[in-house]
Amino acid sequence: MFKNTITSENTPDSHKAVIVSQVGGQLAEAANEDTSAEQLQILKDHFLWLLANDFYKDECSAEQVSDMESYLPADYANGYEDLPE
């Protein structure tokens, strides 16, 4: 997965509020024991994508980042690649 594919150059700032406002609900859904394995994987993939994009990650609280990271492998960031130039 490429890092920082979402930037202020290609995405309006208004998208930050939309994405970040959903994190709390997504974390609650991930923690819910009734969430299916399939839906949990979708949430994990979304957390991985969000954390790869500083445009969104920087808008999240440290607690939100930590909570999202808790659903990912410890070395998740090793899978990120810089965009080719």
N, CA, C and O atoms as a DFTB+ gen file, in Angstrom:
340 C
 N C O
     1  1       0.855      -1.167       0.000
     2  2       0.000       0.000       0.000
     3  2       0.901       1.230       0.000
     4  3       1.876       1.301       0.748
     5  1       0.564       2.185      -0.839
     6  2       1.347       3.405      -0.909
     7  2       0.944       4.374       0.205
     8  3      -0.225       4.461       0.582
     9  1       1.940       5.101       0.722
    10  2       1.718       6.119       1.747
    11  2       1.293       7.421       1.087
    12  3       1.718       7.752      -0.020
    13  1       0.466       8.130       1.780
    14  2       0.104       9.503       1.433
    15  2      -0.372       9.676      -0.005
    16  3       0.050      10.588      -0.715
    17  1      -1.265       8.772      -0.413
    18  2      -1.895       8.938      -1.725
    19  2      -2.959      10.023      -1.674
    20  3      -3.323      10.595      -2.702
    21  1      -3.455      10.304      -0.476
    22  2      -4.438      11.363      -0.263
    23  2      -3.689      12.569       0.296
    24  3      -3.053      12.482       1.347
    25  1      -3.769      13.687      -0.410
    26  2      -3.082      14.905       0.021
    27  2      -3.993      16.103      -0.183
    28  3      -5.067      15.988      -0.774
    29  1      -3.558      17.244       0.307
    30  2      -4.333      18.468       0.104
    31  2      -4.330      18.887      -1.361
    32  3      -5.144      19.713      -1.775
    33  1      -3.428      18.327      -2.134
    34  2      -3.378      18.640      -3.561
    35  2      -4.456      17.907      -4.358
    36  3      -4.877      18.385      -5.411
    37  1      -4.903      16.758      -3.869
    38  2      -5.887      15.985      -4.634
    39  2      -7.204      15.729      -3.893
    40  3      -8.080      15.034      -4.406
    41  1      -7.342      16.289      -2.691
    42  2      -8.540      16.044      -1.892
    43  2      -8.909      17.314      -1.120
    44  3      -8.048      17.916      -0.478
    45  1     -10.173      17.725      -1.175
    46  2     -10.585      18.914      -0.409
    47  2     -10.450      18.674       1.095
    48  3     -10.672      17.563       1.578
    49  1     -10.087      19.718       1.823
    50  2      -9.970      19.620       3.275
    51  2     -11.267      19.169       3.935
    52  3     -11.239      18.581       5.016
    53  1     -12.399      19.439       3.296
    54  2     -13.686      19.051       3.873
    55  2     -13.806      17.532       4.036
    56  3     -14.614      17.064       4.838
    57  1     -13.027      16.771       3.301
    58  2     -13.069      15.310       3.418
    59  2     -12.491      14.844       4.747
    60  3     -12.843      13.769       5.232
    61  1     -11.608      15.643       5.339
    62  2     -11.019      15.259       6.623
    63  2     -12.104      15.048       7.666
    64  3     -12.121      14.032       8.361
    65  1     -13.007      16.009       7.770
    66  2     -14.064      15.930       8.781
    67  2     -14.957      14.721       8.556
    68  3     -15.385      14.076       9.513
    69  1     -15.238      14.415       7.305
    70  2     -16.100      13.267       6.990
    71  2     -15.437      11.966       7.430
    72  3     -16.060      11.151       8.111
    73  1     -14.194      11.769       7.050
    74  2     -13.485      10.520       7.375
    75  2     -13.242      10.416       8.880
    76  3     -13.535       9.387       9.489
    77  1     -12.713      11.463       9.468
    78  2     -12.348      11.416      10.892
    79  2     -13.579      11.311      11.789
    80  3     -13.514      10.691      12.850
    81  1     -14.694      11.904      11.381
    82  2     -15.898      11.829      12.212
    83  2     -16.452      10.411      12.300
    84  3     -17.238      10.113      13.200
    85  1     -16.059       9.544      11.393
    86  2     -16.548       8.172      11.384
    87  2     -15.676       7.206      12.192
    88  3     -16.074       6.069      12.447
    89  1     -14.496       7.660      12.589
    90  2     -13.548       6.764      13.266
    91  2     -14.120       6.210      14.563
    92  3     -13.987       5.015      14.827
    93  1     -14.749       7.041      15.373
    94  2     -15.291       6.566      16.648
    95  2     -16.285       5.435      16.468
    96  3     -16.224       4.428      17.174
    97  1     -17.195       5.598      15.529
    98  2     -18.176       4.553      15.254
    99  2     -17.539       3.292      14.701
   100  3     -17.964       2.180      15.016
   101  1     -16.519       3.470      13.876
   102  2     -15.829       2.309      13.314
   103  2     -15.067       1.547      14.400
   104  3     -15.034       0.316      14.393
   105  1     -14.462       2.274      15.321
   106  2     -13.775       1.610      16.433
   107  2     -14.770       0.867      17.326
   108  3     -14.488      -0.237      17.793
   109  1     -15.924       1.472      17.557
   110  2     -16.960       0.813      18.360
   111  2     -17.450      -0.446      17.660
   112  3     -17.662      -1.478      18.295
   113  1     -17.629      -0.352      16.352
   114  2     -18.065      -1.527      15.583
   115  2     -17.016      -2.626      15.631
   116  3     -17.352      -3.803      15.765
   117  1     -15.744      -2.247      15.520
   118  2     -14.669      -3.241      15.571
   119  2     -14.627      -3.940      16.932
   120  3     -14.318      -5.130      17.009
   121  1     -14.933      -3.212      17.991
   122  2     -14.895      -3.775      19.342
   123  2     -16.133      -4.602      19.678
   124  3     -16.123      -5.369      20.641
   125  1     -17.190      -4.451      18.896
   126  2     -18.445      -5.155      19.164
   127  2     -18.286      -6.639      18.842
   128  3     -17.890      -7.004      17.735
   129  1     -18.594      -7.475      19.802
   130  2     -18.442      -8.927      19.607
   131  2     -19.382      -9.480      18.537
   132  3     -19.171     -10.582      18.031
   133  1     -20.413      -8.720      18.196
   134  2     -21.352      -9.169      17.167
   135  2     -20.901      -8.823      15.745
   136  3     -21.543      -9.224      14.774
   137  1     -19.810      -8.087      15.626
   138  2     -19.291      -7.740      14.302
   139  2     -18.716      -9.003      13.660
   140  3     -17.917      -9.715      14.268
   141  1     -19.131      -9.261      12.443
   142  2     -18.656     -10.463      11.745
   143  2     -17.166     -10.352      11.427
   144  3     -16.611      -9.255      11.374
   145  1     -16.544     -11.480      11.220
   146  2     -15.125     -11.510      10.859
   147  2     -14.896     -10.757       9.554
   148  3     -13.889     -10.068       9.391
   149  1     -15.834     -10.894       8.634
   150  2     -15.712     -10.197       7.350
   151  2     -15.765      -8.681       7.547
   152  3     -14.949      -7.953       6.981
   153  1     -16.710      -8.211       8.339
   154  2     -16.827      -6.769       8.577
   155  2     -15.628      -6.258       9.363
   156  3     -15.161      -5.147       9.113
   157  1     -15.120      -7.042      10.305
   158  2     -13.941      -6.642      11.065
   159  2     -12.740      -6.490      10.131
   160  3     -11.947      -5.561      10.288
   161  1     -12.603      -7.391       9.169
   162  2     -11.496      -7.277       8.216
   163  2     -11.631      -6.023       7.363
   164  3     -10.633      -5.375       7.052
   165  1     -12.845      -5.681       6.988
   166  2     -13.081      -4.447       6.230
   167  2     -12.653      -3.233       7.054
   168  3     -12.026      -2.310       6.533
   169  1     -12.994      -3.242       8.336
   170  2     -12.603      -2.144       9.221
   171  2     -11.085      -2.086       9.378
   172  3     -10.504      -1.001       9.347
   173  1     -10.448      -3.223       9.545
   174  2      -8.988      -3.254       9.664
   175  2      -8.330      -2.701       8.404
   176  3      -7.364      -1.943       8.487
   177  1      -8.847      -3.075       7.251
   178  2      -8.306      -2.563       5.982
   179  2      -8.483      -1.047       5.904
   180  3      -7.604      -0.333       5.421
   181  1      -9.619      -0.572       6.382
   182  2      -9.861       0.875       6.381
   183  2      -8.891       1.577       7.332
   184  3      -8.343       2.624       6.989
   185  1      -8.675       1.016       8.515
   186  2      -7.723       1.608       9.466
   187  2      -6.330       1.653       8.839
   188  3      -5.622       2.653       8.963
   189  1      -5.945       0.589       8.179
   190  2      -4.644       0.526       7.523
   191  2      -4.523       1.644       6.493
   192  3      -3.500       2.325       6.428
   193  1      -5.573       1.834       5.687
   194  2      -5.577       2.888       4.673
   195  2      -5.526       4.278       5.313
   196  3      -4.750       5.133       4.887
   197  1      -6.356       4.498       6.338
   198  2      -6.392       5.804       6.986
   199  2      -5.031       6.146       7.586
   200  3      -4.545       7.267       7.438
   201  1      -4.426       5.187       8.254
   202  2      -3.137       5.430       8.906
   203  2      -2.004       5.632       7.890
   204  3      -0.962       6.193       8.226
   205  1      -2.206       5.182       6.672
   206  2      -1.198       5.374       5.621
   207  2      -1.249       6.785       5.052
   208  3      -0.340       7.197       4.331
   209  1      -2.293       7.520       5.367
   210  2      -2.491       8.851       4.800
   211  2      -2.456       9.910       5.895
   212  3      -3.425      10.096       6.631
   213  1      -1.322      10.602       5.989
   214  2      -1.161      11.639       7.012
   215  2      -2.244      12.705       6.925
   216  3      -2.589      13.324       7.932
   217  1      -2.783      12.925       5.729
   218  2      -3.858      13.892       5.521
   219  2      -4.999      13.623       6.502
   220  3      -5.588      14.563       7.034
   221  1      -5.311      12.366       6.742
   222  2      -6.360      11.981       7.682
   223  2      -5.801      11.656       9.061
   224  3      -6.353      12.083      10.075
   225  1      -4.716      10.908       9.097
   226  2      -4.142      10.461      10.371
   227  2      -3.839      11.641      11.291
   228  3      -4.079      11.568      12.496
   229  1      -3.312      12.727      10.726
   230  2      -2.950      13.887      11.540
   231  2      -4.165      14.578      12.162
   232  3      -4.015      15.365      13.096
   233  1      -5.348      14.295      11.661
   234  2      -6.578      14.873      12.212
   235  2      -7.143      14.031      13.349
   236  3      -8.019      14.489      14.083
   237  1      -6.654      12.814      13.498
   238  2      -7.134      11.910      14.545
   239  2      -6.393      12.183      15.850
   240  3      -5.255      12.652      15.847
   241  1      -7.048      11.886      16.946
   242  2      -6.387      12.012      18.245
   243  2      -5.388      10.872      18.409
   244  3      -5.464       9.859      17.715
   245  1      -4.461      11.052      19.329
   246  2      -3.485      10.003      19.617
   247  2      -4.198       8.728      20.070
   248  3      -3.771       7.620      19.745
   249  1      -5.278       8.893      20.816
   250  2      -6.046       7.734      21.282
   251  2      -6.685       6.996      20.108
   252  3      -6.666       5.766      20.064
   253  1      -7.248       7.740      19.161
   254  2      -7.849       7.102      17.991
   255  2      -6.796       6.338      17.185
   256  3      -7.035       5.215      16.742
   257  1      -5.645       6.952      17.003
   258  2      -4.567       6.288      16.264
   259  2      -4.158       5.010      16.982
   260  3      -4.023       3.955      16.363
   261  1      -3.966       5.113      18.274
   262  2      -3.584       3.942      19.066
   263  2      -4.647       2.849      18.998
   264  3      -4.323       1.669      18.859
   265  1      -5.910       3.241      19.095
   266  2      -6.995       2.261      19.030
   267  2      -7.045       1.580      17.668
   268  3      -7.249       0.369      17.592
   269  1      -6.860       2.345      16.587
   270  2      -6.838       1.732      15.252
   271  2      -5.648       0.785      15.124
   272  3      -5.772      -0.316      14.587
   273  1      -4.506       1.223      15.618
   274  2      -3.298       0.385      15.543
   275  2      -3.460      -0.914      16.317
   276  3      -2.835      -1.919      15.980
   277  1      -4.292      -0.900      17.346
   278  2      -4.464      -2.111      18.149
   279  2      -5.115      -3.246      17.359
   280  3      -5.045      -4.403      17.773
   281  1      -5.741      -2.933      16.236
   282  2      -6.364      -3.955      15.384
   283  2      -5.427      -4.431      14.271
   284  3      -5.786      -5.301      13.477
   285  1      -4.233      -3.856      14.223
   286  2      -3.296      -4.171      13.148
   287  2      -2.053      -4.842      13.706
   288  3      -1.754      -4.701      14.891
   289  1      -1.324      -5.571      12.865
   290  2      -0.063      -6.154      13.334
   291  2       0.905      -5.046      13.767
   292  3       0.842      -3.927      13.257
   293  1       1.782      -5.356      14.693
   294  2       2.728      -4.358      15.206
   295  2       3.581      -3.743      14.095
   296  3       3.976      -2.580      14.177
   297  1       3.858      -4.520      13.072
   298  2       4.720      -4.033      11.990
   299  2       3.930      -3.565      10.766
   300  3       4.454      -3.556       9.652
   301  1       2.680      -3.180      10.972
   302  2       1.813      -2.823       9.838
   303  2       2.432      -1.762       8.936
   304  3       2.275      -1.827       7.716
   305  1       3.126      -0.797       9.504
   306  2       3.678       0.309       8.709
   307  2       4.787      -0.150       7.765
   308  3       5.121       0.554       6.812
   309  1       5.357      -1.319       8.024
   310  2       6.393      -1.836       7.126
   311  2       5.833      -2.174       5.748
   312  3       6.589      -2.293       4.784
   313  1       4.531      -2.329       5.650
   314  2       3.893      -2.644       4.368
   315  2       3.624      -1.425       3.514
   316  3       3.187      -1.555       2.371
   317  1       3.879      -0.237       4.050
   318  2       3.650       0.992       3.293
   319  2       4.848       1.283       2.397
   320  3       5.997       1.052       2.775
   321  1       4.558       1.789       1.212
   322  2       5.610       2.185       0.283
   323  2       5.418       3.643      -0.088
   324  3       4.295       4.146      -0.121
   325  1       6.534       4.322      -0.369
   326  2       6.438       5.687      -0.869
   327  2       5.920       5.646      -2.294
   328  3       6.184       4.700      -3.036
   329  1       5.186       6.671      -2.667
   330  2       4.710       6.776      -4.061
   331  2       5.896       6.921      -4.997
   332  3       6.838       7.655      -4.697
   333  1       5.860       6.234      -6.121
   334  2       6.938       6.439      -7.087
   335  2       6.885       7.874      -7.629
   336  3       5.814       8.470      -7.740
   337  1       8.023       8.396      -7.951
   338  2       8.056       9.780      -8.466
   339  2       7.941       9.822      -9.953
   340  3       7.952      10.902     -10.543
